[in-house]
Amino acid sequence: MILRFHESLWRHRDLWWQLTEREVLGRYRGSLLGVGWTVLQPLTMLVVYTFVFSQVFRARWGNLEGVGPLGFAINLFSEYASRAPLLVTGQPNYVKKVVFPLEILSAVSVGNAIFHALASLVVLLVAMLVVFRGLPASLLWLPLLLGSLAR
C-alpha cells in the first residue's frame, strides 16, 4: 500500500506541487502582509514562547537548560495533525471527481506543513545566531533527524 502511495505521488508530482503551492499561498491570500506572515507568525510565536516560558512560568526543562528558552519554538507535528481530519471533507470538489488521486491530499498537507516548518526553522536559526552569536554543533544532526521524519 505504501508503495502504491509513493508511485501515485510520483506520478502526480506536478499536481502535488501545484496544490501545495496553492495551499501555501492561499493561506494568507487577502491579508495585509501576504506570505510575509510565514516569517512573522513563527517570529511572534518565538517571542511569545520565550517570554511565557522563561519569564512567566520560569520553566526548567532538564536537558534544555543549555539551549535556553528558544528550545520551545519548533512545532511541525501539531500543524499537520490538526488539519488531518479535514483533508478529504474539506476538498469536496476533488473528492467528487472519480479520477482525482485522493491519496495526494495528505501529501499536500504534509508539503504545506513542511514549508511552514522550514520557514519557522529559519526564523529560529536566525534568532539563535542573534541571541547566542552562533549555532550549536548539535545542529549538524538536524538533517538526520528531519530525514527520519520522512519515513
C-alpha positions in Angstrom: 0.0 0.0 0.0 2.8 2.4 0.8 4.5 1.5 -2.5 1.3 2.4 -4.3 1.1 5.7 -2.4 4.7 6.6 -3.5 4.0 5.6 -7.1 0.9 7.7 -7.2 2.6 10.6 -5.6 5.5 10.4 -8.1 3.1 10.1 -11.0 1.1 13.1 -9.8 4.1 15.2 -8.6 3.2 18.2 -10.7 -0.4 18.2 -9.3 1.0 17.8 -5.8 3.4 20.7 -6.3 0.6 23.0 -7.7 -1.8 22.1 -4.9 0.9 22.6 -2.2 1.8 25.9 -3.7 -1.9 26.9 -3.8 -2.3 25.8 -0.2 0.8 27.8 1.0 -0.1 31.0 -1.0 -3.8 30.6 -0.3 -3.3 30.5 3.5 -2.5 34.2 3.6 -4.3 35.4 0.5 -6.0 38.8 1.0 -4.1 39.5 4.2 -2.1 42.7 4.7 1.4 41.1 4.7 0.6 38.1 2.4 3.3 35.4 2.5 5.2 37.7 4.9 3.1 36.1 7.6 5.2 32.9 7.0 8.1 34.7 8.8 6.1 37.0 11.1 4.0 34.2 12.6 6.9 32.0 13.8 8.8 35.1 14.9 5.8 36.1 17.0 5.5 32.6 18.5 9.2 32.6 19.3 8.8 35.9 21.2 5.7 34.7 23.0 7.1 31.3 23.9 10.3 32.8 25.1 8.5 35.3 27.3 5.9 33.0 28.7 8.2 30.0 29.4 11.3 31.9 30.6 9.7 34.8 32.4 6.1 33.9 33.4 6.5 30.2 34.2 10.3 30.3 34.8 10.3 26.8 33.3 13.3 24.4 33.8 13.3 21.5 31.4 16.3 19.3 32.2 18.4 18.9 29.0 17.1 22.2 27.6 18.8 24.3 30.2 21.8 24.9 28.0 19.6 25.7 25.0 17.6 28.4 26.8 14.0 29.4 26.3 14.3 29.2 22.5 14.0 25.4 22.7 10.2 25.8 22.9 9.9 27.2 19.4 9.6 24.3 16.9 6.2 22.7 16.2 5.7 20.8 12.9 3.6 17.9 14.0 0.7 19.9 15.5 0.0 21.8 12.3 -0.2 18.6 10.3 -2.2 16.7 12.9 -4.7 19.4 13.5 -5.6 19.6 9.8 -5.6 15.8 9.1 -9.4 15.2 9.9 -10.4 17.8 7.3 -8.2 16.6 4.4 -10.9 14.8 2.4 -14.1 16.5 3.7 -12.5 19.9 3.1 -12.0 19.3 -0.6 -15.5 18.2 -1.9 -14.7 19.3 -5.5 -11.8 16.9 -5.7 -13.5 14.1 -3.9 -16.5 14.0 -6.2 -14.2 13.5 -9.2 -13.6 9.8 -9.9 -10.2 10.3 -11.5 -8.7 12.6 -8.8 -6.0 10.8 -6.8 -7.3 11.3 -3.2 -4.1 9.9 -1.7 -2.1 13.1 -2.6 -4.3 15.3 -0.4 -2.4 14.1 2.7 0.9 14.7 0.8 -0.3 18.3 0.0 -1.0 18.9 3.7 2.4 17.5 4.6 4.1 19.7 2.0 2.3 22.7 3.4 3.4 21.8 6.9 7.0 21.2 5.8 7.1 24.6 4.1 6.0 26.4 7.2 8.2 24.3 9.5 11.2 25.2 7.4 10.3 28.8 7.5 10.0 28.6 11.3 13.3 26.8 11.5 15.0 29.6 9.5 13.5 32.1 11.9 14.7 30.1 14.9 18.2 29.7 13.5 18.5 33.4 12.8 17.2 34.2 16.3 19.8 31.7 17.7 22.6 33.5 15.7 21.5 36.8 17.1 21.0 35.7 20.7 23.8 33.2 21.1 26.2 34.7 18.5 26.5 31.2 16.9 24.8 27.9 16.3 25.5 24.7 18.4 27.4 21.9 16.9 24.5 19.6 17.6 22.7 21.3 14.7 24.7 19.0 12.4 22.3 16.2 13.5 19.3 18.2 12.1 19.4 16.7 8.6 19.4 13.2 10.1 16.6 14.0 12.4 14.5 15.6 9.7 15.3 12.7 7.4 14.0 10.2 9.9 10.6 12.1 9.8 10.3 11.3 6.1 9.9 7.6 6.7 
